[in-house]
Amino acid sequence: LKVSPDGKKLIVANAKGYGSGPNGGSTFKLGPQGSYIGSLMNGTVSVMDIPTDTQLKAETEQVIQNNFTIRPASDVKATPNPIPAFAGQKASPIKHIVFISKENRTYDEVFGQMANGDGDATLARYGVGVTVKARRGNETVEKANVMPNHLALARRFAMSDNFYCDSDVSADGHRWLVNTYPNEWVETGTAAAYGGKRNMRDTSSAPGNLSLYGSAGSIYPEDYNEGGSMWDHLDRWKKDFFNFGFGVEMAGAYSDSTMKYIGEKYTVNYPLPAPLFDRSSRTFPTYNMAIPDQFRADVFIKEFNEKWKTTGLPAVITLMLPNDHGTNPRPKAGYPFTESYMADNDLALGRVVEFLSKTPYWKEMAIVVVEDDPQGGVDHIDAHRSPLLVISPYTRKNYVGHMHYSFGSVFKTFWNILGIPCLNQYDAGATDLSDLFTDTPDFTPYRALSADARLFDPQKALDPFDEKFDWKAFSQSEELDRTETMQKRRAEDDAQTREKAKKKQKSK
């Protein structure tokens, strides 16, 4: 914000301005900026007259009317839907929430083939019956089933084709993911860091010495909002929770060739909120692409049974399954393609849902599955559109919801179920997920589908307890959202898109 020197004009700069729009599909025109979400931010600058006191009151009321419908609780009619319309309206039959986070996928690349959703099947590279090609070399798999459990879960339970990540990348996504939101420090720093100008390496062109953060999942003191995050909110309202992997991915050491003059560099790790520290698994592995999601599923199931096999399950469980982030192929470890990591992730999700659906808690459970951001792919509606799966005996069957949802929608639903207030304006102003639910439950357990063996071999994907585990791959695993790698992959895909367009034009 800035006021003109004569005091008559207000100048407003908005970095995200018009938003990104689509970054793939037949109607998307690939420009010089490419399709990477971080390059599609179209900002605006607005210049307007400073309103008088009378105008300010009227215009403020207009903004509220444009964005929110505010009415007395007494006006809300009771319905049999299991999701209360607001906290305290009624008791929900759902007593346990399992919140699962994954990494970087768009709606179209996972669910583009869903006939009852607004998808583009040509972009569904992680669907079923697709062709998988190696990024290096000529190896190809025809009619591959990359993420069959995602599609089976969507057809069995409920999903949305109108859910959007508020985030662009992991640096801001891991804030939104825990019901806080990035402040000015993060919003400006993320653009600078992911733009390649500011990073922790010796080659950084930033002023000062190696400035700015990466995309570790912890929230830093500089951007922790006054009301805190979901961890503080749950603790404040005495709602028990337990965490497997959320918010504890610490910044790693830098020991590549850029550090040759100063040796290995260890960055600052930030303090965890006390409620999170006290309620986080000490055995669950966080982000490292050399660790299979199968092992994460194993650890989750083992610890779940040790703690809560028959009683005592907390109200909220959080679980991170990050391997759909993808990285370089490792054929000897069961990952011959980048898509192999998606298959690993898909099988782990299927196994976790199958396990949970066979516990005594299933009759009172809702599982919500999201991505932290959509930066890894493209979508024909919007670069921010991403998968949202809601899995519960109380979800509508084979249902695709079309209402607009965001991270705030997810948290508003959680708080309404638990009977506690919203935490901030983003969840308070969002639409809840009640459209995806029904008052007629179906308690049938889910049965996970196996992975396509041509893409992923779980027997080769060793866990860290195996004596043959590849510790070299572990130490060399890319850190979360290594920007040059993420942008390079998108640039390679863009080059293929341009080549296809040229061939199509020549054939006319």
LUMTILO-815295 format. One line per field, with one value per residue (C-alpha): residue number from 1; x, y, z; residue in three letters. Coordinates in nm, 4 decimals, decimal comma, always signed. Example, Ala and Ser with C-alpha at 12.3 -4.5 7.8 and 13.67 -1.06 7.14 Angstrom:
<rs>
i: [1_2]
u: [+1,2300_+1,3670]
v: [-0,4500_-0,1060]
w: [+0,7800_+0,7140]
aa: [ala_ser]
</rs>
This chain:
<rs>
i: [1_2_3_4_5_6_7_8_9_10_11_12_13_14_15_16_17_18_19_20_21_22_23_24_25_26_27_28_29_30_31_32_33_34_35_36_37_38_39_40_41_42_43_44_45_46_47_48_49_50_51_52_53_54_55_56_57_58_59_60_61_62_63_64_65_66_67_68_69_70_71_72_73_74_75_76_77_78_79_80_81_82_83_84_85_86_87_88_89_90_91_92_93_94_95_96_97_98_99_100_101_102_103_104_105_106_107_108_109_110_111_112_113_114_115_116_117_118_119_120_121_122_123_124_125_126_127_128_129_130_131_132_133_134_135_136_137_138_139_140_141_142_143_144_145_146_147_148_149_150_151_152_153_154_155_156_157_158_159_160_161_162_163_164_165_166_167_168_169_170_171_172_173_174_175_176_177_178_179_180_181_182_183_184_185_186_187_188_189_190_191_192_193_194_195_196_197_198_199_200_201_202_203_204_205_206_207_208_209_210_211_212_213_214_215_216_217_218_219_220_221_222_223_224_225_226_227_228_229_230_231_232_233_234_235_236_237_238_239_240_241_242_243_244_245_246_247_248_249_250_251_252_253_254_255_256_257_258_259_260_261_262_263_264_265_266_267_268_269_270_271_272_273_274_275_276_277_278_279_280_281_282_283_284_285_286_287_288_289_290_291_292_293_294_295_296_297_298_299_300_301_302_303_304_305_306_307_308_309_310_311_312_313_314_315_316_317_318_319_320_321_322_323_324_325_326_327_328_329_330_331_332_333_334_335_336_337_338_339_340_341_342_343_344_345_346_347_348_349_350_351_352_353_354_355_356_357_358_359_360_361_362_363_364_365_366_367_368_369_370_371_372_373_374_375_376_377_378_379_380_381_382_383_384_385_386_387_388_389_390_391_392_393_394_395_396_397_398_399_400_401_402_403_404_405_406_407_408_409_410_411_412_413_414_415_416_417_418_419_420_421_422_423_424_425_426_427_428_429_430_431_432_433_434_435_436_437_438_439_440_441_442_443_444_445_446_447_448_449_450_451_452_453_454_455_456_457_458_459_460_461_462_463_464_465_466_467_468_469_470_471_472_473_474_475_476_477_478_479_480_481_482_483_484_485_486_487_488_489_490_491_492_493_494_495_496_497_498_499_500_501_502_503_504_505_506_507_508]
u: [+0,0000_+0,1138_-0,0516_+0,0240_+0,2236_-0,0890_-0,2783_-0,5621_-0,4782_-0,4258_-0,1848_-0,2259_+0,0201_-0,1039_+0,1623_-0,0903_-0,3264_-0,5148_-0,3939_-0,2318_-0,5133_-0,4577_-0,1075_-0,1960_-0,4593_-0,5794_-0,6829_-0,3623_-0,1155_+0,2374_+0,4221_+0,7874_+0,7299_+0,6488_+0,3998_+0,5714_+0,3307_+0,5923_+0,6329_+0,2608_+0,1962_+0,0375_+0,0463_-0,1582_-0,1229_-0,4463_-0,4719_-0,7907_-0,9305_-0,9064_-1,2686_-1,4325_-1,5366_-1,8921_-1,7772_-1,5366_-1,8170_-2,0379_-1,7539_-1,6401_-1,9917_-1,9920_-1,6659_-1,8113_-2,1253_-1,9136_-1,7147_-1,9221_-2,2770_-2,3189_-2,6409_-2,7548_-2,7075_-3,0810_-3,1466_-2,9598_-3,2037_-3,1115_-3,0301_-2,9348_-2,5920_-2,3189_-2,1204_-2,2527_-2,3184_-2,1196_-1,9317_-2,1694_-2,4774_-2,5013_-2,2875_-2,1318_-2,1218_-1,7609_-1,5259_-1,1880_-1,0221_-0,7198_-0,5553_-0,3120_-0,0769_+0,1054_+0,3288_+0,2883_+0,0200_-0,2552_-0,6094_-0,5735_-0,2579_-0,4225_-0,7986_-0,8168_-0,9717_-1,2655_-1,5719_-1,7910_-1,5317_-1,4143_-1,0878_-0,8624_-0,7701_-0,4793_-0,3061_-0,3725_-0,0167_-0,0639_-0,3933_-0,4608_-0,3925_-0,1379_+0,1977_+0,4996_+0,8250_+1,1655_+1,2961_+1,6368_+1,6595_+1,3940_+1,2303_+0,8503_+0,5614_+0,2272_-0,1110_+0,0449_-0,1645_+0,0199_-0,2172_-0,5041_-0,5882_-0,6478_-0,8986_-1,0601_-1,0959_-1,2456_-1,5027_-1,5825_-1,5971_-1,6072_-1,3747_-1,3840_-1,2972_-1,3041_-1,0460_-0,7534_-0,4344_-0,3869_-0,0156_+0,2179_+0,5036_+0,6072_+0,7533_+0,4097_+0,2158_+0,3448_+0,2058_-0,1419_-0,1292_-0,1346_-0,4024_-0,1695_-0,0952_+0,2193_+0,2869_+0,4704_+0,8093_+0,7218_+0,5279_+0,8110_+1,0879_+0,9316_+0,9213_+1,2825_+1,4065_+1,2205_+1,3167_+1,6727_+1,8246_+1,8335_+1,9307_+2,1567_+2,4379_+2,7695_+2,6635_+2,3684_+2,3570_+2,1633_+2,2919_+2,4556_+2,5814_+2,3752_+2,0381_+1,6884_+1,5186_+1,4331_+1,1125_+1,1473_+0,8111_+0,8576_+0,7021_+0,9563_+0,9206_+0,9293_+0,6017_+0,4125_+0,0740_-0,0584_-0,3286_-0,0791_-0,1505_-0,3731_-0,1434_-0,1977_-0,5668_-0,6263_-0,4228_-0,6025_-0,9409_-0,8164_-0,8629_-0,6079_-0,4024_-0,0990_+0,1335_+0,3235_+0,5584_+0,3762_+0,5786_+0,8990_+1,1011_+1,4156_+1,6562_+1,9376_+2,3099_+2,4628_+2,7753_+2,7743_+3,0400_+2,9161_+3,0478_+3,4092_+3,5480_+3,3569_+3,2965_+2,9633_+2,7041_+2,4362_+2,1388_+1,9310_+1,6574_+1,3564_+1,1804_+0,8659_+0,5520_+0,5375_+0,2023_+0,3458_+0,6753_+0,4942_+0,2585_+0,4815_+0,6081_+0,9761_+1,0021_+0,8219_+1,0572_+0,9916_+1,0895_+1,3579_+1,2859_+1,5182_+1,2766_+0,9771_+0,6276_+0,5747_+0,8031_+0,6104_+0,2884_+0,4553_+0,5670_+0,2253_+0,0375_+0,2788_+0,2698_-0,1084_-0,1559_+0,0847_-0,0906_-0,4590_-0,5431_-0,8678_-0,9145_-0,7903_-0,7505_-0,7085_-0,9573_-0,7055_-0,4256_-0,1949_+0,0105_+0,2589_+0,3080_+0,5447_+0,6817_+0,4466_+0,6859_+0,8958_+1,2685_+1,5251_+1,4732_+1,6555_+1,5863_+1,7859_+1,5700_+1,2421_+1,1955_+1,2716_+1,0746_+0,9844_+0,6279_+0,7456_+0,7392_+0,3735_+0,3004_+0,4774_+0,2735_-0,0503_+0,0054_+0,0916_-0,2283_-0,4332_-0,2723_-0,3318_-0,6989_-0,7483_-0,5917_-0,7975_-1,1200_-1,0691_-1,0167_-1,2979_-1,2717_-1,3800_-1,7493_-1,6687_-1,3875_-1,3256_-1,0008_-0,9114_-0,6314_-0,4721_-0,1461_+0,0636_+0,0828_+0,0282_+0,3637_+0,4687_+0,2163_-0,0297_-0,4067_-0,6496_-0,8627_-0,6037_-0,2456_-0,3623_-0,6313_-0,5373_-0,6794_-0,9088_-1,0265_-1,2696_-1,2930_-1,5457_-1,8482_-2,0356_-1,9182_-2,1389_-2,0479_-1,8773_-1,9459_-1,7587_-1,8343_-1,8247_-1,8387_-1,5345_-1,2975_-0,9631_-0,7446_-0,9762_-1,2664_-1,0822_-1,0083_-1,3540_-1,4957_-1,2550_-1,3502_-1,7245_-1,6922_-1,4935_-1,7215_-1,4529_-1,4297_-1,2435_-0,8842_-0,8580_-1,0376_-0,9433_-1,1225_-1,4038_-1,4797_-1,4535_-1,7219_-1,7209_-1,7111_-2,0634_-2,1704_-1,9406_-2,1133_-2,4346_-2,6307_-2,6532_-2,3269_-2,1664_-1,9183_-1,7727_-1,3906_-1,1671_-0,9353_-0,6129_-0,5098_-0,1578_+0,0991_+0,1815_+0,4950_+0,6448_+0,6514_+0,7221_+0,8533_+0,7925_+1,0267_+1,3209_+1,2206_+1,4205_+1,3648_+1,6432_+1,6431_+1,7499_+2,1258_+2,1284_+1,9511_+2,1063_+2,2496_+2,4265_+2,0893_+1,9610_+2,2411_+2,2033_+1,8231_+1,7105_+1,5921_+1,2258_+1,1525_+1,5042_+1,3973_+1,6391_+1,5203_+1,1501_+1,1800_+1,4024_+1,1387_+0,8690_+1,0959_+1,1557_+0,7816_+0,7246_+0,9820_+0,7932_+0,4657_+0,6159_+0,7560_+0,4159_+0,2523_+0,5030_+0,4394_+0,0655_+0,0934_+0,3058_+0,0559_-0,2281]
v: [+0,0000_+0,3541_+0,6937_+0,9427_+1,2545_+1,4722_+1,2369_+1,1799_+0,8430_+0,4981_+0,2712_-0,1010_-0,3608_-0,7213_-0,9788_-1,2522_-1,0157_-1,2080_-1,5472_-1,8086_-1,9557_-2,2860_-2,4124_-2,7037_-2,8452_-2,7670_-2,4068_-2,3136_-2,1177_-2,1918_-1,8617_-1,7791_-1,7995_-2,1710_-2,3674_-2,3698_-2,2274_-1,9966_-1,8220_-1,7629_-1,5099_-1,2085_-0,9178_-0,6004_-0,2403_-0,0534_+0,3238_+0,4545_+0,7618_+0,7585_+0,7323_+0,9745_+0,8500_+0,7969_+0,6145_+0,3998_+0,2629_+0,1800_+0,0286_-0,1832_-0,3243_-0,3957_-0,5902_-0,8006_-0,8716_-0,9651_-1,2214_-1,3530_-1,4428_-1,3554_-1,4592_-1,5505_-1,9112_-1,9222_-1,8864_-2,2099_-2,4968_-2,8341_-3,1099_-3,4762_-3,4109_-3,5428_-3,2185_-2,9467_-2,6154_-2,4405_-2,5376_-2,6447_-2,6782_-3,0512_-3,3563_-3,5233_-3,9034_-3,8545_-3,8631_-3,9266_-3,7304_-3,8599_-3,5845_-3,7123_-3,4810_-3,5679_-3,3700_-3,1446_-3,2962_-3,1304_-3,2565_-3,3374_-3,5461_-3,7785_-3,7511_-3,6203_-3,9511_-3,9324_-3,9161_-3,7453_-3,4755_-3,1730_-3,3284_-3,3401_-3,7029_-3,5973_-3,4580_-3,7654_-3,8969_-4,0711_-4,2395_-4,5944_-4,7408_-4,4679_-4,4756_-4,4210_-4,3123_-4,2739_-3,9158_-4,0498_-4,3409_-4,5223_-4,7463_-4,7389_-4,9115_-4,9255_-4,9363_-4,8707_-4,8275_-4,5566_-4,4577_-4,7108_-4,6700_-4,2974_-4,3633_-4,6538_-4,4430_-4,1562_-4,3923_-4,5610_-4,2465_-3,8694_-3,6186_-3,2627_-3,1259_-2,7686_-2,7746_-2,5323_-2,5199_-2,1694_-2,2318_-2,2237_-2,4346_-2,6186_-2,3136_-2,1541_-2,4798_-2,6207_-2,3133_-2,3456_-2,7191_-2,6605_-2,3869_-2,0932_-1,8697_-1,7104_-1,3539_-1,0853_-1,2318_-1,5687_-1,4360_-1,2100_-1,4493_-1,7463_-1,5648_-1,4557_-1,7990_-2,0000_-1,7443_-1,8673_-1,5441_-1,6183_-1,9504_-2,1118_-2,2005_-2,0272_-1,9320_-1,7244_-1,3720_-1,2482_-0,9510_-1,0732_-1,4232_-1,7088_-1,5676_-1,7085_-2,0307_-2,3317_-2,5287_-2,7174_-2,8088_-2,6295_-2,2886_-2,0248_-1,7786_-1,4929_-1,6021_-1,7752_-1,6066_-1,4687_-1,7364_-2,0108_-2,3128_-2,6191_-2,7639_-2,4718_-2,4576_-2,8238_-2,7964_-2,4776_-2,6485_-2,9692_-3,1867_-3,4652_-3,5306_-3,7246_-3,6490_-3,8638_-3,6384_-3,3043_-2,9939_-3,1633_-3,1756_-2,9970_-2,8045_-3,0290_-2,9814_-2,8443_-3,0287_-3,0065_-2,8469_-2,4941_-2,5376_-2,6115_-2,3023_-2,3311_-2,7040_-2,8542_-2,5957_-2,6653_-2,4329_-2,3271_-2,5660_-2,3981_-2,4816_-2,6907_-2,5704_-2,7577_-2,9292_-3,0696_-3,1793_-3,3677_-3,5463_-3,6447_-3,9918_-4,0464_-4,3354_-4,1989_-4,0890_-3,7453_-3,6277_-3,8291_-3,9821_-4,2781_-4,3998_-4,5820_-4,4711_-4,8424_-4,8055_-4,4993_-4,7008_-4,9840_-4,7489_-4,5819_-4,9133_-5,0578_-4,7531_-4,7186_-5,0770_-5,0289_-4,7150_-4,7458_-5,0950_-5,1157_-4,7854_-4,4307_-4,3011_-3,9196_-3,6915_-3,5939_-3,7932_-3,6282_-3,8368_-3,7381_-3,9610_-3,7510_-3,9788_-3,8592_-3,5622_-3,7805_-3,7738_-3,9461_-4,3156_-4,5823_-4,9131_-5,1278_-4,9968_-5,0722_-4,7270_-4,7565_-4,4387_-4,1094_-4,2444_-4,5278_-4,2905_-4,2130_-4,5868_-4,6267_-4,3411_-4,4812_-4,8245_-4,6722_-4,4663_-4,7727_-4,9766_-4,7053_-4,6691_-5,0466_-5,0711_-4,7858_-4,9186_-5,2456_-5,0830_-5,0410_-4,6628_-4,6777_-4,6318_-4,2883_-4,1818_-3,9406_-3,9429_-3,6308_-3,6471_-3,3373_-3,2219_-2,9484_-2,7649_-2,8337_-2,7234_-3,0587_-3,0751_-2,8922_-2,8472_-2,7240_-2,5241_-2,3632_-2,4296_-2,4379_-2,7059_-3,0178_-3,3518_-3,3630_-3,7064_-3,7535_-4,1137_-4,2164_-4,4392_-4,1081_-3,9798_-3,9904_-4,2794_-4,2269_-3,8572_-3,5630_-3,2351_-2,9152_-2,6533_-2,4308_-2,5553_-2,4466_-2,5467_-2,3292_-2,5563_-2,8596_-2,6980_-2,5456_-2,8968_-3,0306_-2,7605_-2,8005_-3,1763_-3,1200_-2,8398_-2,5718_-2,2248_-2,1426_-2,0261_-1,7412_-1,5578_-1,8167_-2,1088_-1,8891_-1,7553_-2,0885_-2,3322_-2,6520_-2,9991_-3,1025_-3,1487_-3,4527_-3,6263_-3,8235_-3,9318_-4,2888_-4,4632_-4,7618_-4,9372_-5,1731_-5,1790_-5,0811_-5,3315_-5,1854_-5,2503_-5,3738_-5,1669_-5,2205_-5,4351_-5,2808_-4,9437_-5,0253_-5,3339_-5,3092_-5,6035_-5,3998_-5,0828_-5,1520_-4,9767_-4,8298_-5,1390_-5,3604_-5,4229_-5,3608_-5,0238_-4,7650_-4,5097_-4,3308_-4,2588_-4,1509_-3,8963_-3,7731_-3,7408_-3,4016_-3,1636_-3,0693_-2,8635_-2,8247_-2,5384_-2,5979_-2,9594_-2,8754_-2,6023_-2,8148_-3,0899_-2,8417_-2,6893_-3,0369_-3,1024_-2,7602_-2,8379_-3,1577_-2,9629_-2,7076_-2,9848_-3,1559_-2,8234_-2,7683_-3,1159_-3,0647_-2,7306_-2,8819_-3,1631_-2,9191]
w: [+0,0000_-0,0684_-0,0611_-0,3370_-0,2372_-0,2593_-0,0275_-0,2741_-0,4266_-0,2807_-0,4688_-0,4059_-0,5363_-0,5378_-0,6238_-0,7042_-0,8831_-1,1486_-1,0279_-1,2471_-1,4556_-1,6396_-1,7132_-1,9420_-2,1745_-2,5255_-2,4543_-2,2718_-2,4825_-2,3669_-2,3457_-2,2824_-1,9057_-1,9381_-1,7301_-1,3894_-1,1332_-0,9862_-1,3225_-1,3781_-1,1048_-1,2761_-1,0329_-1,0444_-0,9349_-0,8612_-0,8274_-0,6666_-0,5003_-0,1221_-0,0055_+0,2321_+0,5761_+0,4512_+0,1392_+0,3408_+0,5589_+0,2600_+0,0576_+0,3529_+0,3843_+0,0106_+0,0360_+0,3179_+0,1131_-0,1892_+0,0072_+0,2973_+0,3886_+0,7546_+0,9245_+1,2755_+1,3816_+1,4515_+1,0763_+0,9926_+0,9446_+1,0900_+0,8391_+0,8849_+0,7294_+0,9633_+0,9334_+1,1681_+0,9933_+1,2649_+1,5783_+1,8511_+1,6302_+1,6998_+1,7682_+1,4649_+1,4335_+1,3195_+1,6188_+1,4545_+1,1724_+0,9794_+0,7736_+0,5076_+0,3184_-0,0026_-0,2393_-0,5414_-0,7666_-0,9715_-1,0210_-1,3909_-1,3659_-1,1099_-1,1741_-1,5308_-1,6429_-1,3991_-1,6257_-1,3639_-1,2901_-1,4881_-1,6021_-1,9057_-1,9725_-2,1958_-1,8849_-1,6654_-1,6714_-1,3349_-1,4187_-1,5387_-1,8829_-1,9591_-2,1381_-1,9146_-2,0789_-1,9192_-1,9089_-2,0070_-2,2502_-2,4513_-2,1924_-2,2199_-2,0404_-2,2205_-2,0453_-1,7072_-1,3928_-1,2022_-0,9195_-0,9232_-0,5544_-0,5941_-0,8710_-0,6848_-0,3699_-0,5709_-0,7233_-0,3935_-0,1788_-0,2517_-0,4131_-0,5453_-0,8882_-0,7562_-0,4760_-0,4946_-0,2909_-0,1522_-0,1986_-0,4975_-0,3588_-0,0427_+0,1307_+0,1620_+0,1278_+0,4543_+0,6284_+0,4777_+0,5507_+0,9276_+0,9256_+0,9552_+0,6586_+0,5165_+0,6214_+0,4235_+0,5155_+0,3631_+0,0635_-0,0491_+0,0509_-0,1274_-0,4598_-0,4135_-0,3071_-0,5712_-0,8336_-0,7901_-0,6634_-0,2911_-0,1392_+0,1159_-0,1245_-0,1770_-0,5298_-0,4068_-0,5488_-0,2476_-0,0507_+0,2666_+0,3281_+0,1837_+0,2790_+0,2991_+0,3858_+0,1765_+0,2049_+0,5309_+0,6781_+1,0078_+1,0673_+1,1599_+1,4489_+1,1965_+1,0374_+1,3175_+1,3376_+1,6641_+1,6871_+1,6077_+1,3898_+1,4123_+1,6800_+1,9182_+1,8275_+1,9122_+2,2317_+2,3349_+2,3023_+2,4672_+2,1582_+2,1543_+1,8407_+1,7248_+1,4364_+1,1878_+0,9909_+0,9623_+1,0344_+1,1462_+0,8234_+0,9343_+0,7159_+0,5953_+0,5609_+0,2401_+0,1327_-0,2470_-0,4673_-0,3922_-0,0380_-0,1381_+0,0352_+0,3602_+0,4054_+0,5056_+0,6054_+0,8643_+0,8547_+1,1525_+1,2614_+1,4121_+1,7383_+1,7195_+1,8967_+2,2271_+2,1554_+1,8305_+1,9855_+2,2603_+2,0199_+1,7268_+1,6408_+1,7156_+1,4684_+1,1616_+0,8778_+0,7315_+0,3841_+0,2071_-0,1326_-0,0675_+0,2006_+0,0479_+0,1421_+0,2106_+0,5106_+0,6271_+0,6025_+0,7982_+1,0762_+1,0920_+1,1152_+1,3727_+1,5998_+1,5589_+1,6790_+1,9679_+2,0895_+1,9990_+1,8715_+2,0678_+2,2468_+2,2992_+1,9423_+1,9456_+1,7732_+1,5029_+1,3385_+1,0835_+0,8403_+0,5693_+0,2611_+0,0467_-0,2259_-0,4995_-0,5038_-0,7358_-0,8041_-1,0241_-1,1118_-0,9074_-1,0881_-0,8445_-0,5600_-0,7380_-0,8958_-1,2720_-1,3583_-1,1941_-1,2039_-0,9789_-0,6834_-0,7596_-0,7634_-0,4272_-0,2838_-0,4267_-0,2753_+0,0633_+0,0609_-0,0322_+0,2458_+0,5071_+0,4104_+0,4092_+0,7550_+0,9004_+0,7489_+0,9396_+1,2805_+1,5354_+1,4821_+1,1163_+1,2025_+1,3449_+1,1098_+0,8232_+0,6216_+0,4223_+0,1632_+0,0057_-0,1529_+0,0059_-0,3276_-0,7011_-0,8430_-0,9889_-1,2737_-1,4966_-1,5008_-1,7660_-1,5175_-1,2907_-1,1877_-0,8231_-0,8704_-0,6801_-0,5609_-0,2582_-0,1422_+0,1465_+0,2669_+0,5302_+0,5872_+0,5796_+0,2400_-0,0667_-0,2942_-0,6299_-0,5857_-0,7338_-0,5606_-0,7644_-0,4878_-0,4440_-0,1739_-0,0288_+0,2658_+0,4755_+0,3763_+0,5110_+0,8457_+0,8825_+0,8432_+1,1066_+1,3564_+1,2962_+1,3550_+1,6753_+1,7952_+1,8259_+1,6653_+1,3456_+1,3869_+1,1359_+0,8567_+0,5943_+0,7562_+0,8917_+0,5432_+0,3584_+0,2444_+0,4495_+0,2916_+0,3949_+0,0311_+0,0143_+0,3073_+0,3603_+0,6668_+0,5314_+0,6251_+0,4540_+0,6831_+0,4196_+0,4497_+0,1589_-0,0087_-0,1488_-0,5084_-0,5794_-0,7671_-1,1341_-1,1002_-1,4141_-1,2389_-0,8769_-0,7006_-0,3238_-0,2635_-0,3952_-0,2101_+0,1037_+0,4344_+0,6530_+0,8756_+0,5864_+0,5813_+0,2042_+0,2287_-0,0051_+0,2362_-0,0485_-0,2115_+0,1296_+0,1717_-0,1865_-0,1843_-0,3104_-0,0442_-0,0490_-0,3619_-0,4994_-0,7249_-1,0090_-1,0346_-1,0158_-1,2755_-1,4993_-1,5095_-1,6019_-1,8691_-2,0183_-2,0269_-2,1837_-2,4546_-2,5396_-2,5521_-2,7907_-3,0120_-3,0305_-3,1196_-3,4027_-3,5450_-3,5229_-3,7021_-3,9815_-4,0357_-4,1066]
aa: [leu_lys_val_ser_pro_asp_gly_lys_lys_leu_ile_val_ala_asn_ala_lys_gly_tyr_gly_ser_gly_pro_asn_gly_gly_ser_thr_phe_lys_leu_gly_pro_gln_gly_ser_tyr_ile_gly_ser_leu_met_asn_gly_thr_val_ser_val_met_asp_ile_pro_thr_asp_thr_gln_leu_lys_ala_glu_thr_glu_gln_val_ile_gln_asn_asn_phe_thr_ile_arg_pro_ala_ser_asp_val_lys_ala_thr_pro_asn_pro_ile_pro_ala_phe_ala_gly_gln_lys_ala_ser_pro_ile_lys_his_ile_val_phe_ile_ser_lys_glu_asn_arg_thr_tyr_asp_glu_val_phe_gly_gln_met_ala_asn_gly_asp_gly_asp_ala_thr_leu_ala_arg_tyr_gly_val_gly_val_thr_val_lys_ala_arg_arg_gly_asn_glu_thr_val_glu_lys_ala_asn_val_met_pro_asn_his_leu_ala_leu_ala_arg_arg_phe_ala_met_ser_asp_asn_phe_tyr_cys_asp_ser_asp_val_ser_ala_asp_gly_his_arg_trp_leu_val_asn_thr_tyr_pro_asn_glu_trp_val_glu_thr_gly_thr_ala_ala_ala_tyr_gly_gly_lys_arg_asn_met_arg_asp_thr_ser_ser_ala_pro_gly_asn_leu_ser_leu_tyr_gly_ser_ala_gly_ser_ile_tyr_pro_glu_asp_tyr_asn_glu_gly_gly_ser_met_trp_asp_his_leu_asp_arg_trp_lys_lys_asp_phe_phe_asn_phe_gly_phe_gly_val_glu_met_ala_gly_ala_tyr_ser_asp_ser_thr_met_lys_tyr_ile_gly_glu_lys_tyr_thr_val_asn_tyr_pro_leu_pro_ala_pro_leu_phe_asp_arg_ser_ser_arg_thr_phe_pro_thr_tyr_asn_met_ala_ile_pro_asp_gln_phe_arg_ala_asp_val_phe_ile_lys_glu_phe_asn_glu_lys_trp_lys_thr_thr_gly_leu_pro_ala_val_ile_thr_leu_met_leu_pro_asn_asp_his_gly_thr_asn_pro_arg_pro_lys_ala_gly_tyr_pro_phe_thr_glu_ser_tyr_met_ala_asp_asn_asp_leu_ala_leu_gly_arg_val_val_glu_phe_leu_ser_lys_thr_pro_tyr_trp_lys_glu_met_ala_ile_val_val_val_glu_asp_asp_pro_gln_gly_gly_val_asp_his_ile_asp_ala_his_arg_ser_pro_leu_leu_val_ile_ser_pro_tyr_thr_arg_lys_asn_tyr_val_gly_his_met_his_tyr_ser_phe_gly_ser_val_phe_lys_thr_phe_trp_asn_ile_leu_gly_ile_pro_cys_leu_asn_gln_tyr_asp_ala_gly_ala_thr_asp_leu_ser_asp_leu_phe_thr_asp_thr_pro_asp_phe_thr_pro_tyr_arg_ala_leu_ser_ala_asp_ala_arg_leu_phe_asp_pro_gln_lys_ala_leu_asp_pro_phe_asp_glu_lys_phe_asp_trp_lys_ala_phe_ser_gln_ser_glu_glu_leu_asp_arg_thr_glu_thr_met_gln_lys_arg_arg_ala_glu_asp_asp_ala_gln_thr_arg_glu_lys_ala_lys_lys_lys_gln_lys_ser_lys]
</rs>
